[in-house]
Amino acid sequence: MKTTKKVLAIFLALCLCMLPLVASASASPRRKPSVSTSAGIQALRDEFEHDVAPKAGNHALDYAYYSPVGKLDFAKYPLVIFLHGIGHADYPSAQLDDSDFPYWASSELQNRFDEKGAFILLPRAPEDKLVYWGETLIESLRAVIDDMIAKHGDHIDTTKIFIGGSSAGGEMTWKMISSFPEYFAGAFPIASTGTVSETDTLYCSDVAIWMISSKKDPVVNYNLVTLPLWSNVIKNNNNPANCRLSVFENVVEPAGGSASDNHHMAKVVTYDFHMLDGSTYPNVRTIDGNQKEVKLVSPNGMISWMNGLESDFNGEASEGTGNTNVSPFDSIFGIFRNFFLKIVNIFQRILGL
């Protein structure tokens, strides 16, 4: 009897000793150690994994992703999706090898999220097959997002999914938020090409939108394209205070000096709207949907904007509550568009862009 009581006492003592460890494991995230920006962009790219989504809309898209999840990790993290521009997806992993967005996997930027981490997702349009971002890839890209949620849903906060992209990637961003608005808490189209109708902005009226533009953009005219689109956004958005427009007078590199041209602004977002030394980005003015100026003083940037946003999305695969219709005309037009973009891609390579 005494032996039984002694064993029971030891067992209870061990349980009491384990309580703080259990509480600690359940109360705080166990995010895996992340790499510092000082390690360089290639070290950060090496932190990404690769996968392929199920076939949808005639294409099975491959993608690269960074997971912040560590051992004994019970936390849920936001999912940030970045879509490349034309000429950055000629082979699997090209969208990773040709991008600086992996800096968002760095310890410096991961720590800016309220959850101290985020998933980073880089899908790839199959440009090696003459297929570019457009209507024909809407269903395929939705399948990528659904695949990430299916495989990592235990750690993805589906109320905090964000999508953005540069140039054609910005155009695809608009197509996704007008087709599947329920998926996204926020979007950040950068120098987006293509046409966005007022009806499109009505479909995504619950999505917070941060547009990034330049008055000297040689591809997307500021007065004819950007300003009318911004006007429709703030008129139709249900919370214009959460929407933003950043306008450059002249685009500069995060390290200083002029950019290659005023259409390439992706690096601005790459470093969370700050120069490499942490100083405020020059030559740019940001306003919200109420026309109030927004001061982006470090560490206040795009990540801090994301921290204040969320949707009602529960993660269940959706057929879309927006404009998901792809007409026969869109399909035929898409074929000609893809060949035209291939020609553009060839000239980009010749010019080294």
C-alpha positions as CSV (number, residue, x, y, z in Angstrom):
1,M,0.0,0.0,0.0
2,K,2.8,2.4,0.9
3,T,4.6,1.6,-2.3
4,T,1.4,2.3,-4.3
5,K,1.0,5.7,-2.6
6,K,4.7,6.5,-3.2
7,V,4.4,5.7,-6.9
8,L,1.2,7.8,-7.2
9,A,2.9,10.7,-5.4
10,I,5.8,10.5,-7.9
11,F,3.4,10.4,-10.8
12,L,1.5,13.4,-9.6
13,A,4.7,15.3,-9.0
14,L,5.9,14.6,-12.6
15,C,2.5,15.8,-13.9
16,L,2.8,19.0,-12.0
17,C,6.3,19.5,-13.4
18,M,5.1,19.0,-17.0
19,L,2.2,21.5,-16.7
20,P,4.3,24.6,-17.4
21,L,5.8,22.9,-20.5
22,V,2.4,21.9,-21.8
23,A,1.0,25.4,-21.1
24,S,4.0,27.0,-22.8
25,A,3.7,24.8,-25.9
26,S,0.0,25.6,-26.3
27,A,0.2,29.3,-25.4
28,S,3.1,30.4,-27.6
29,P,4.0,29.6,-31.2
30,R,7.0,27.5,-32.0
31,R,7.9,29.1,-35.3
32,K,10.9,27.6,-36.9
33,P,14.1,29.8,-36.9
34,S,14.1,32.1,-39.9
35,V,17.1,33.4,-41.8
36,S,18.2,37.0,-41.5
37,T,18.3,39.3,-44.6
38,S,22.1,39.6,-44.0
39,A,22.4,36.0,-45.2
40,G,21.5,37.1,-48.7
41,I,18.6,36.4,-51.1
42,Q,19.9,33.0,-52.1
43,A,19.9,31.7,-48.6
44,L,16.3,32.9,-48.2
45,R,15.3,31.2,-51.5
46,D,16.7,28.0,-50.2
47,E,14.2,28.1,-47.4
48,F,11.3,27.5,-49.9
49,E,9.8,24.2,-50.7
50,H,8.1,23.1,-54.0
51,D,4.8,21.5,-54.9
52,V,2.3,21.1,-57.7
53,A,-1.5,21.7,-57.4
54,P,-4.1,19.4,-58.8
55,K,-5.1,20.1,-62.4
56,A,-7.9,22.7,-62.8
57,G,-8.9,24.7,-65.8
58,N,-6.6,22.6,-68.0
59,H,-3.5,23.3,-66.0
60,A,-1.7,22.0,-62.9
61,L,0.4,24.8,-61.6
62,D,3.6,24.3,-59.7
63,Y,4.5,26.6,-56.9
64,A,7.1,27.5,-54.3
65,Y,6.3,28.2,-50.7
66,Y,7.8,29.2,-47.4
67,S,6.4,27.7,-44.2
68,P,7.0,29.3,-40.8
69,V,5.8,26.3,-38.9
70,G,8.2,24.7,-36.4
71,K,8.1,21.8,-34.0
72,L,5.4,21.8,-31.4
73,D,3.8,24.7,-33.2
74,F,0.1,25.2,-32.7
75,A,-0.2,28.7,-34.2
76,K,-2.0,29.8,-37.3
77,Y,-0.3,32.1,-39.7
78,P,-1.3,34.4,-42.6
79,L,-0.8,33.4,-46.2
80,V,0.7,36.0,-48.5
81,I,0.6,35.2,-52.3
82,F,2.9,37.0,-54.8
83,L,2.4,36.7,-58.6
84,H,5.3,37.3,-60.9
85,G,5.3,39.4,-64.0
86,I,5.9,38.3,-67.6
87,G,9.2,36.7,-68.3
88,H,9.9,35.4,-64.8
89,A,8.5,31.9,-65.2
90,D,10.2,30.1,-68.1
91,Y,10.9,27.0,-66.0
92,P,9.8,25.4,-62.7
93,S,11.1,27.6,-59.8
94,A,11.9,30.5,-62.1
95,Q,9.4,32.6,-60.2
96,L,11.5,32.0,-57.1
97,D,15.0,32.3,-58.7
98,D,14.0,35.5,-60.4
99,S,12.4,37.3,-57.4
100,D,13.5,39.2,-54.3
101,F,10.1,38.5,-52.7
102,P,11.7,35.7,-50.6
103,Y,12.9,38.5,-48.4
104,W,9.5,38.2,-46.8
105,A,10.7,34.9,-45.4
106,S,13.5,36.7,-43.5
107,S,13.4,37.0,-39.7
108,E,13.2,40.8,-40.0
109,L,9.9,40.7,-42.0
110,Q,8.4,37.6,-40.5
111,N,8.7,39.2,-37.0
112,R,6.6,42.2,-38.2
113,F,3.5,40.0,-38.5
114,D,1.3,39.9,-35.4
115,E,1.7,36.1,-35.4
116,K,5.5,36.5,-35.8
117,G,5.4,34.6,-39.0
118,A,3.5,34.0,-42.3
119,F,3.3,31.5,-45.2
120,I,4.8,33.0,-48.4
121,L,3.4,31.5,-51.7
122,L,4.9,32.0,-55.2
123,P,2.8,30.3,-57.9
124,R,4.1,30.0,-61.5
125,A,2.3,30.6,-64.7
126,P,3.5,27.9,-67.2
127,E,5.2,30.4,-69.5
128,D,7.4,27.6,-70.9
129,K,4.1,26.4,-72.5
130,L,3.1,29.8,-73.8
131,V,0.6,30.2,-71.0
132,Y,0.5,33.5,-69.1
133,W,-1.5,35.0,-66.3
134,G,-5.1,35.6,-67.6
135,E,-8.6,34.2,-67.6
136,T,-7.5,30.7,-68.6
137,L,-5.5,30.4,-65.3
138,I,-8.1,31.7,-62.8
139,E,-9.3,28.2,-61.9
140,S,-5.8,26.8,-61.9
141,L,-4.6,29.5,-59.5
142,R,-7.6,28.9,-57.2
143,A,-6.5,25.3,-57.1
144,V,-3.1,26.3,-55.9
145,I,-4.6,28.2,-53.0
146,D,-7.0,25.3,-52.2
147,D,-4.0,22.9,-52.3
148,M,-2.0,25.0,-49.8
149,I,-5.0,25.1,-47.5
150,A,-5.7,21.4,-47.8
151,K,-2.0,20.5,-47.0
152,H,-1.2,23.2,-44.4
153,G,-4.7,24.3,-43.2
154,D,-3.9,23.4,-39.6
155,H,-1.5,26.3,-39.6
156,I,-3.0,28.8,-42.0
157,D,-5.3,31.5,-40.8
158,T,-7.8,31.5,-43.7
159,T,-9.2,34.9,-42.5
160,K,-5.8,36.4,-43.4
161,I,-5.0,35.5,-47.0
162,F,-3.4,38.2,-49.1
163,I,-2.6,38.3,-52.8
164,G,-0.6,40.7,-55.0
165,G,1.6,40.9,-58.0
166,S,3.5,43.0,-60.4
167,S,2.5,44.0,-63.9
168,A,0.8,40.9,-65.4
169,G,0.8,39.5,-61.8
170,G,-1.0,42.7,-60.7
171,E,-3.5,42.1,-63.5
172,M,-4.0,38.5,-62.3
173,T,-4.5,39.8,-58.8
174,W,-7.5,41.8,-59.9
175,K,-8.9,38.8,-61.8
176,M,-8.6,36.6,-58.6
177,I,-10.2,39.1,-56.2
178,S,-13.1,39.8,-58.6
179,S,-13.6,36.1,-59.1
180,F,-13.1,34.7,-55.6
181,P,-13.4,37.8,-53.3
182,E,-14.3,35.7,-50.3
183,Y,-10.8,34.2,-50.2
184,F,-8.9,37.4,-49.6
185,A,-8.6,39.9,-46.8
186,G,-6.4,42.2,-48.9
187,A,-4.7,42.7,-52.3
188,F,-1.8,44.7,-53.5
189,P,-1.7,45.0,-57.3
190,I,1.5,46.7,-58.5
191,A,1.6,48.5,-61.9
192,S,-1.2,46.1,-63.0
193,T,-1.7,45.8,-66.7
194,G,-5.1,44.9,-68.3
195,T,-8.5,46.4,-67.9
196,V,-10.4,46.4,-64.6
197,S,-14.1,47.5,-65.0
198,E,-16.2,49.2,-62.4
199,T,-18.2,45.9,-62.1
200,D,-15.0,44.2,-61.1
201,T,-14.5,46.6,-58.3
202,L,-18.0,45.9,-57.1
203,Y,-17.3,42.2,-57.0
204,C,-14.4,42.7,-54.7
205,S,-15.9,45.5,-52.6
206,D,-15.1,43.6,-49.3
207,V,-11.4,43.2,-50.1
208,A,-9.0,45.9,-48.9
209,I,-6.9,47.0,-51.9
210,W,-3.5,48.7,-51.9
211,M,-2.7,50.0,-55.4
212,I,0.9,50.9,-56.3
213,S,1.6,53.1,-59.3
214,S,4.0,55.6,-60.9
215,K,3.1,58.8,-62.7
216,K,5.9,57.9,-65.2
217,D,5.0,54.3,-65.8
218,P,5.6,53.7,-69.5
219,V,3.2,50.7,-69.6
220,V,0.3,51.7,-67.4
221,N,-0.8,55.3,-67.9
222,Y,-1.4,57.0,-64.6
223,N,-4.1,59.5,-65.7
224,L,-6.0,57.2,-68.1
225,V,-5.8,53.9,-66.2
226,T,-4.7,54.3,-62.5
227,L,-6.8,57.3,-61.5
228,P,-10.1,56.1,-62.9
229,L,-9.6,52.7,-61.4
230,W,-8.8,54.2,-58.0
231,S,-11.9,56.3,-58.2
232,N,-14.0,53.2,-58.8
233,V,-12.3,51.4,-55.9
234,I,-13.0,54.1,-53.3
235,K,-16.5,54.6,-54.6
236,N,-17.5,50.9,-54.4
237,N,-15.4,49.5,-51.6
238,N,-17.3,48.8,-48.3
239,N,-14.3,50.1,-46.2
240,P,-12.4,52.7,-48.2
241,A,-10.3,53.6,-45.1
242,N,-8.6,50.2,-45.5
243,C,-7.7,50.9,-49.2
244,R,-4.5,52.7,-50.2
245,L,-2.9,54.2,-53.3
246,S,0.8,54.8,-53.4
247,V,2.0,57.0,-56.3
248,F,5.7,57.4,-57.3
249,E,7.0,60.5,-58.9
250,N,10.1,58.5,-59.8
251,V,10.9,54.9,-58.7
252,V,14.1,54.2,-56.9
253,E,15.8,51.0,-55.8
254,P,15.7,50.0,-52.2
255,A,19.5,50.5,-52.0
256,G,19.2,53.9,-53.6
257,G,19.5,55.1,-57.2
258,S,16.9,55.1,-60.0
259,A,15.2,51.9,-60.9
260,S,15.5,50.4,-64.4
261,D,12.2,52.1,-65.3
262,N,9.0,53.4,-63.7
263,H,7.0,50.2,-64.4
264,H,9.1,47.9,-62.1
265,M,8.0,48.7,-58.5
266,A,7.9,45.2,-57.1
267,K,11.1,45.7,-55.0
268,V,9.3,48.5,-53.1
269,V,7.0,45.8,-51.7
270,T,9.9,43.3,-51.4
271,Y,11.3,45.4,-48.6
272,D,8.0,46.2,-47.0
273,F,7.9,49.8,-48.3
274,H,11.2,50.8,-46.7
275,M,14.7,51.4,-48.0
276,L,17.4,48.8,-47.1
277,D,18.6,51.0,-44.3
278,G,15.1,51.3,-42.9
279,S,14.6,54.9,-43.9
280,T,11.3,56.1,-45.5
281,Y,10.9,55.4,-49.2
282,P,11.5,58.6,-51.2
283,N,9.4,60.1,-54.1
284,V,6.2,58.3,-53.1
285,R,3.0,59.5,-51.6
286,T,0.4,57.2,-50.0
287,I,-3.2,58.0,-49.3
288,D,-6.2,56.0,-48.1
289,G,-9.6,55.8,-49.6
290,N,-10.7,58.8,-47.6
291,Q,-7.9,60.8,-49.2
292,K,-5.9,61.0,-46.0
293,E,-2.2,60.7,-46.3
294,V,-0.5,57.6,-44.8
295,K,3.0,58.0,-43.4
296,L,5.0,54.9,-43.8
297,V,7.7,55.3,-41.1
298,S,9.5,52.0,-40.2
299,P,8.4,49.5,-39.2
300,N,5.0,50.7,-40.5
301,G,4.6,49.2,-44.0
302,M,2.5,46.8,-45.9
303,I,2.8,44.1,-43.3
304,S,1.4,46.4,-40.6
305,W,-1.5,47.1,-43.0
306,M,-2.1,43.4,-43.3
307,N,-2.1,42.9,-39.5
308,G,-5.2,45.0,-39.3
309,L,-7.2,43.1,-41.9
310,E,-9.2,39.9,-42.0
311,S,-12.0,38.2,-43.9
312,D,-14.7,35.7,-43.0
313,F,-13.2,33.0,-45.2
314,N,-13.4,29.5,-43.5
315,G,-11.0,27.8,-45.9
316,E,-13.6,25.7,-47.7
317,A,-12.9,25.3,-51.5
318,S,-15.1,27.7,-53.3
319,E,-16.6,28.0,-56.8
320,G,-16.5,31.8,-56.4
321,T,-19.0,34.5,-55.5
322,G,-17.6,36.9,-58.0
323,N,-17.1,37.1,-61.8
324,T,-15.9,33.6,-62.5
325,N,-17.4,33.3,-66.0
326,V,-14.9,32.7,-68.9
327,S,-16.7,33.3,-72.2
328,P,-15.7,31.5,-75.5
329,F,-14.4,34.9,-76.6
330,D,-12.2,35.1,-73.6
331,S,-10.7,31.7,-74.4
332,I,-10.1,32.6,-78.0
333,F,-8.7,35.9,-77.1
334,G,-6.5,34.2,-74.5
335,I,-4.8,32.2,-77.2
336,F,-3.8,35.2,-79.3
337,R,-2.9,37.1,-76.1
338,N,-0.5,34.3,-75.1
339,F,1.3,34.4,-78.4
340,F,1.6,38.2,-78.2
341,L,3.0,38.0,-74.7
342,K,5.5,35.5,-75.9
343,I,6.8,38.0,-78.4
344,V,7.0,40.6,-75.6
345,N,8.8,38.1,-73.5
346,I,11.4,37.5,-76.3
347,F,12.0,41.2,-76.5
348,Q,12.4,41.5,-72.7
349,R,15.1,38.9,-72.9
350,I,16.9,40.6,-75.8
351,L,16.8,43.9,-73.9
352,G,17.8,42.2,-70.6
353,L,14.7,43.3,-68.7
